Amino acid sequence: MHPLMHTSSRVGSVNIAYALPWRNPDRGTLAHRAAAEAARRIVEGDLPAGELLRENDLAEATGISRTPAREAMLQLERWGLVRLLPKKGALVTTVTPRERRELIAVRTMLEASAGAALLSRPDAIPALAEELAELLSQQRAAATAQDPLAFAAADLDFHLALIAAADNSVVAGICEDLGPRFARLTAAVLDERSGTMPSLLAEHEELAALLAAGDPAAFAERLRAHVEDAYELDGGAR
């Protein structure tokens, strides 16, 4: 299984796996599925920034007709991964400094909300702690193998699991809209700064330890500080 194809588990009633559409290949229309596969290739770098994705090429690669291919390209634009060029196709965009700052701000709000929610949901902590332990195991393996893409997948899953802990359907909807952009940013930053994997792993281990120790207040405070420092232009992914 490819690193970015891991299936996230559920915490509470929110299935955060929907945040990454390529993890649900049988969900949605033909156009949605084609868009999901193209989004995965963009996130993984198979379709790099600056590449022109043509309607005919997408239709041929995914085995669909031009009409759903056109709809798929519109979905990719809604996900913020491409910019449509009239009569040319879709240009794969790059993560700009402004987009990075804006995504950080949203992630900070979402994860701070999740951290606060755990204060009133102590019953959710054991299941979440168990899930985080498994994700940390994946991160350790990726760090040992010096595999930034696999580490990025487990890193993102770690944070999506925290967001899911809020058990908030509105938050889950926001993640579904922004999930592909979150994934691309995480993969890009970890690819740029693979040397930061040990320090990122250590921070995640600290968060998981606070949660497992049954100290949700300290966990929420540390989580906020962790996320507020995330993805700095001169730092690494958090």
Beta strands, then each sheet from edge to edge (+ up, - down):
strand 1: 52-53
strand 2: 82-85
strand 3: 89-92
sheet 1: 1+ 3- 2+
end
